[in-house]
Amino acid sequence: MTAEKEDILQIYRIAVRNAITSGNGDVVPNSSPQHACIILEEMLDASKESFVAFSGAFHDDVWNESVINALRRALRRGVRVALVASDGVACLPEELKDNAFVVCKDEFSTAELSKQQSPKHHFAVADGRMVRVEYDLENRSAAFSANRIDVANALIDEFIRLRKISKKAA
């Protein structure tokens, strides 16, 4: 990575941190896997109580070593962490699989049920207010806000629904 690209990512990290510190509800766009990593790492480092995330498979282009280390730090601080994947958790280290669940495929047995119950976005919620919603799964494009309790509540409800149709990761 070039020094210029590193500088740009550092400026982005500062913008995310400032949004978290100020607690305003402004939206910070997220247009790359690098942005996703920064947002997830900052959300985890700022979380005090809880962190939940739904993803396809927690691929390492986003859930890289920095994010995994932030997950470990959150767990050591006593943050309740729960992860649900639709396609497995092979990329997660073994010690984090205790906090991970995989959606049971038999719950999506028919095409109609799949359309109705399959989530349209990947997401993460920290402390019931910080949210990251990935709306373009291929390009990892998303939106982040440090204080959107209404969106956080809706995503937590969706997470609970997904968790109910999941099984412990193996």
KADAVEN-V973371 format. One record per residue. SS is DSSP state (H for helix, E for strand, - for the rest). Layout:
BEGIN
((SS) (SS))
END
This chain:
BEGIN
((-) (-) (H) (H) (H) (H) (H) (H) (H) (H) (H) (H) (H) (H) (H) (H) (H) (H) (H) (H) (H) (H) (-) (-) (-) (-) (E) (E) (E) (E) (-) (-) (H) (H) (H) (H) (H) (H) (H) (H) (H) (H) (H) (H) (H) (H) (-) (-) (-) (E) (E) (E) (E) (E) (E) (-) (-) (-) (-) (-) (-) (-) (-) (-) (H) (H) (H) (H) (H) (H) (H) (H) (H) (H) (H) (H) (-) (-) (-) (E) (E) (E) (E) (E) (E) (-) (-) (-) (-) (-) (-) (-) (-) (H) (H) (H) (H) (H) (H) (E) (E) (E) (E) (-) (H) (H) (H) (H) (-) (-) (H) (H) (H) (H) (H) (H) (H) (-) (-) (-) (-) (E) (E) (E) (E) (E) (-) (-) (-) (E) (E) (E) (E) (E) (E) (E) (-) (-) (-) (-) (E) (E) (E) (E) (E) (-) (-) (-) (H) (H) (H) (H) (H) (H) (H) (H) (H) (H) (H) (H) (H) (H) (H) (H) (-) (E) (E) (E) (-) (-))
END
